[in-house]
Structures are given as structure tokens and as C-alpha cells.
């Protein structure tokens, strides 16, 4: 039971985090699920079996992150893989979100990712190896209306990760990013995919995340064919991009969705600590 490399997955109680933990366990990892709700995280760990353990983690609390990283390495083992999966995605018009909510998105999706990565990478450098996977979004490449702050944090996460990747070349420590399209989890509750697209499953993103850990590629889009399409679309003049988006209904992700479902998602977010 104690054999195998150690992986930590933030936001591991549900959704992509839970699916990623299950996929890693299936490949021989011992996985620590880290999330705000310890009861829900422990329940998920129990469902996943003896190779999963649970810890409470608020990624915006630097001292708690530092303590959790140290405790995991002392009691479970050296961290071989760290998946920065935790994140939040309010939708709707930017002016209606307000500075408190916008600031929280920045804190959770970007500032905490930078802080956590620093703590984990420092330990990996001491050992000469390890992988950090940062969960981004297709909106990092293709920003969408109604997701201004979210798209901005994901684009910042990709730029940070790419810069850090270059800095760490030759050290044995690898940085990877995963950029999924809309996923059918609580994060995307009530949102309808644009015409011609369908929402991904958490398992699909988890499988791509495992591939990213083993791959030599820095960035992995989900689905795979989406990456080249998005890159090409960004080369088009903005009026042409807007024309295509209007006909595909791209804005239904950030500006649409079921109002009740989106409101319930926001109410379900843990209060800022």
C-alpha cells in the first residue's frame, strides 16, 4: 500500500480533481486529496480506497499550504506530482461581479497558484525531480465574454507556467499546463456548450492530465484538436473572430447559462477566509 510515487491534487473532493486522483491511483500513485471541505474530501478518499488520503487545504492560506506540504512529505512521502486544480469560475458581466468577487477569482486562480507552485518547486529542486501541473482553460487562449476575470487568470497561469518551465530546464522539475474546454462539473453548472461543441467529462480531463504528466509537451488542450483550432482563430482579425463567435453562440458560456444554476454555484462557494 505504501509503494508508489506521491501525487497531491488540489480541489480533489469532486469534479476534475476527484477524477484525476482516481486516474493517478489507477497508475500506481498514492494520492493526497487537498480541498477546503475536509468532510467531503475524506469521503472521496474513502471511496477511492487505501491509496488515497485527505487533507484540508485552503490554497490562499500561505502558512497552511506550507504546513500541508511539509506534513505530506513527512507522513506520506516526497511529492512527485502536484496538480494545481482548485479554482472558481463566476460568470456574467464583469461590471456586475464587483471588486470583491473579482479579487477572489484572482486570489484563488492565480495568486495562490503562484504561491503554491513556489513552495512545491523548491522541494522538488532539492531532489532534482518532480512535475507540477497547472489546470488552466481553453479561455486562456480564447477569452470569452462574461469570463473576463476568469479568462485573465487562466492566461496569466499559462504565461507564468511557461516562464517557469524555461527557468527550470535541466533541473529535472517539469511544469505542465492543461487547457480544457467547458467541463460538465459544478464549475460549469447550468452552462450550455456553443453550437458544434459538447461539454467534456471530468474523466476526459483527468485522462489528459495523466498524459500531460508523462508527456514532453508543455501544454495539453482538451480535446486535443481544439488547440490548433484556437491558435489559428486568434490569428484572424477581431471582427472575423466576433462574427464566428456570434454564430457559434460562444457567449452562452459566460453570459448565458441557467441563472438559478449559476446563482446556486456562487452560493456554494466557500466563504473567503
C-alpha positions in Angstrom: 0.0 0.0 0.0 2.9 2.4 0.7 4.7 1.8 -2.6 4.4 4.2 -5.5 5.1 7.9 -6.1 3.1 10.6 -4.3 0.7 13.0 -6.0 -1.2 15.8 -4.5 -4.4 17.1 -6.2 -5.9 20.4 -5.0 -9.7 20.7 -5.4 -9.7 16.9 -5.0 -13.0 16.3 -3.4 -15.1 16.4 -6.6 -15.1 17.0 -10.3 -11.9 17.1 -12.2 -9.9 16.8 -9.0 -11.6 13.6 -8.0 -11.4 12.1 -11.5 -7.7 13.0 -11.7 -7.0 11.4 -8.3 -8.7 8.2 -9.5 -6.7 8.1 -12.7 -3.5 8.6 -10.9 -4.3 5.8 -8.4 -5.0 3.5 -11.3 -1.4 4.2 -12.4 0.2 3.3 -9.2 0.3 6.7 -7.4 -0.5 7.4 -3.8 -2.7 10.4 -3.9 -3.4 13.1 -1.4 -6.7 14.9 -2.0 -6.5 18.5 -0.8 -9.6 20.6 -0.5 -11.4 23.1 1.7 -14.2 20.8 2.9 -12.4 18.1 4.8 -15.5 16.0 5.4 -16.3 15.8 1.7 -12.6 15.2 0.9 -12.3 12.4 3.4 -15.5 10.8 1.9 -14.0 11.0 -1.6 -10.7 9.5 -0.3 -12.6 6.6 1.3 -14.4 5.9 -1.9 -11.1 5.9 -3.9 -9.5 3.3 -1.5 -6.4 2.9 0.7 -4.1 4.7 -1.8 -6.0 8.0 -1.2 -5.7 10.2 1.8 -7.4 13.5 2.6 -6.2 16.8 4.0 -7.9 20.2 4.4 -6.2 22.9 2.3 -7.1 26.5 1.7 -4.7 27.3 -1.2 -4.9 31.0 -0.4 -3.5 30.5 3.1 0.3 30.5 2.7 1.0 29.2 6.2 -1.5 26.4 5.8 -0.1 25.4 2.4 3.4 25.4 3.8 2.3 23.2 6.7 0.4 20.8 4.5 3.3 20.4 2.0 5.7 19.6 4.9 3.2 17.2 6.6 2.6 15.3 3.3 6.3 14.8 2.7 6.9 13.7 6.3 4.0 11.3 6.6 3.2 10.1 3.0 6.4 10.7 1.1 8.2 13.1 -1.2 5.8 14.8 -3.6 6.5 13.6 -7.2 3.4 15.3 -8.8 1.4 18.3 -7.7 -1.8 19.2 -9.6 -3.0 22.8 -9.1 -6.6 22.0 -9.9 -8.6 24.2 -7.4 -10.3 27.1 -9.0 -13.5 29.1 -9.2 -15.4 30.4 -12.2 -18.1 33.1 -11.7 -19.9 34.0 -14.9 -21.8 37.1 -16.0 -21.0 40.7 -17.0 -17.8 42.0 -15.4 -19.4 45.2 -14.1 -22.0 43.1 -12.2 -19.4 40.9 -10.4 -17.9 43.6 -8.2 -14.4 44.0 -6.9 -14.7 41.5 -4.0 -15.7 38.6 -6.3 -13.2 39.6 -9.0 -10.4 39.8 -6.4 -11.3 36.4 -5.1 -11.1 34.9 -8.5 -7.6 36.4 -8.9 -6.6 35.2 -5.5 -7.7 31.6 -6.0 -7.0 31.1 -9.7 -3.7 32.9 -10.0 -2.1 34.3 -6.8 -2.5 31.0 -4.9 -1.2 29.0 -7.8 2.0 31.1 -7.9 2.5 30.8 -4.2 1.8 27.0 -4.0 4.0 26.3 -7.0 6.9 28.1 -5.4 6.7 26.0 -2.2 6.4 22.8 -4.1 9.0 23.5 -6.8 11.6 24.4 -4.1 11.3 21.0 -2.6 11.4 19.3 -6.0 14.5 21.1 -6.9 16.2 19.8 -3.8 15.5 16.3 -5.0 16.2 17.0 -8.7 12.8 16.0 -10.0 9.1 16.3 -10.0 6.1 17.6 -12.0 3.7 20.5 -11.3 0.5 20.5 -13.4 -1.4 23.8 -13.6 -5.0 23.4 -14.6 -5.8 26.3 -17.0 -8.6 26.6 -19.5 -9.2 27.0 -23.2 -10.3 30.5 -22.3 -6.6 31.3 -21.7 -6.1 31.1 -25.4 -9.6 32.2 -26.4 -11.1 34.7 -23.9 -14.8 34.8 -23.7 -17.4 37.5 -22.9 -18.7 37.0 -19.3 -15.4 35.4 -18.2 -13.2 38.4 -18.3 -11.5 37.9 -14.9 -11.5 34.1 -15.1 -10.0 34.2 -18.6 -7.4 36.7 -17.4 -6.3 34.5 -14.5 -6.0 31.4 -16.7 -4.0 33.3 -19.3 -1.8 34.6 -16.5 -1.4 31.0 -15.2 -0.2 29.8 -18.6 2.3 32.7 -19.0 3.6 32.1 -15.5 3.9 28.4 -16.2 5.7 28.8 -19.5 8.2 31.2 -18.0 8.8 28.9 -15.1 9.2 26.0 -17.5 12.0 27.8 -19.2 13.7 28.7 -16.0 13.6 25.1 -14.8 15.1 23.4 -17.9 17.8 21.0 -17.0 16.8 20.7 -13.3 14.5 17.6 -13.6 11.5 19.6 -12.5 8.8 19.9 -15.1 5.9 22.3 -15.5 2.8 21.4 -17.5 -0.5 23.1 -18.2 -3.8 21.5 -19.1 -6.4 23.6 -21.0 -9.8 22.0 -21.1 -12.9 23.3 -22.9 -16.2 23.5 -20.9 -16.5 20.6 -18.5 -19.7 19.1 -17.1 -18.9 19.7 -13.4 -20.2 22.0 -10.7 -17.9 24.7 -12.0 -19.9 24.7 -15.3 -23.3 24.1 -13.8 -26.2 25.4 -15.9 -24.0 26.3 -18.9 -24.7 25.1 -22.4 -21.9 24.5 -24.8 -21.7 26.5 -28.0 -23.1 25.0 -31.2 -20.9 22.3 -32.5 -19.4 21.5 -29.1 -20.3 19.4 -26.2 -19.2 19.6 -22.6 -16.3 17.4 -21.6 -16.5 14.9 -18.8 -14.2 15.1 -15.7 -12.8 11.7 -16.7 -11.7 13.0 -20.1 -9.8 15.9 -18.5 -8.3 13.5 -15.9 -7.0 11.2 -18.7 -5.5 14.2 -20.4 -3.9 15.4 -17.2 -2.2 12.0 -16.7 -1.0 12.1 -20.3 0.4 15.6 -19.6 2.4 14.3 -16.7 4.1 11.7 -18.9 4.4 13.9 -22.0 7.3 16.1 -23.2 4.7 18.7 -24.3 4.3 21.8 -22.1 0.6 22.4 -22.9 -2.2 19.9 -23.4 -5.6 21.1 -24.7 -8.7 19.0 -24.1 -9.9 17.9 -26.6 -6.6 17.7 -28.4 -7.8 19.0 -31.7 -9.0 22.2 -30.0 -5.5 23.6 -29.5 -4.6 24.2 -33.2 -8.1 25.5 -33.9 -7.9 28.1 -31.1 -4.4 29.1 -32.1 -5.5 29.6 -35.7 -8.6 31.5 -34.7 -6.5 34.0 -32.8 -4.7 35.0 -36.0 -7.9 36.2 -37.5 -8.9 39.9 -37.3 -11.1 40.5 -34.3 -14.2 41.4 -36.4 -13.9 38.0 -38.1 -13.4 36.3 -34.7 -16.5 38.0 -33.4 -18.6 37.0 -36.4 -17.6 33.4 -35.9 -18.3 33.5 -32.2 -21.7 35.1 -32.7 -22.8 32.4 -35.0 -21.4 29.6 -32.8 -23.0 31.1 -29.7 -19.7 31.3 -27.8 -21.1 33.9 -25.4 -23.6 31.5 -24.0 -20.8 30.1 -21.8 -20.0 33.3 -19.9 -23.1 35.4 -20.5 -25.7 32.6 -20.7 -26.4 29.6 -18.6 -29.3 28.9 -16.3 -29.5 31.8 -13.8 -30.7 29.7 -11.0 -27.9 27.1 -11.5 -25.2 29.8 -11.7 -26.6 31.5 -8.6 -26.5 28.2 -6.8 -22.9 27.7 -7.8 -21.9 31.0 -6.4 -23.8 30.3 -3.2 -22.0 27.0 -2.9 -18.5 28.6 -3.0 -16.9 28.5 0.5 -16.7 31.9 2.1 -13.4 33.8 1.8 -11.2 33.2 4.8 
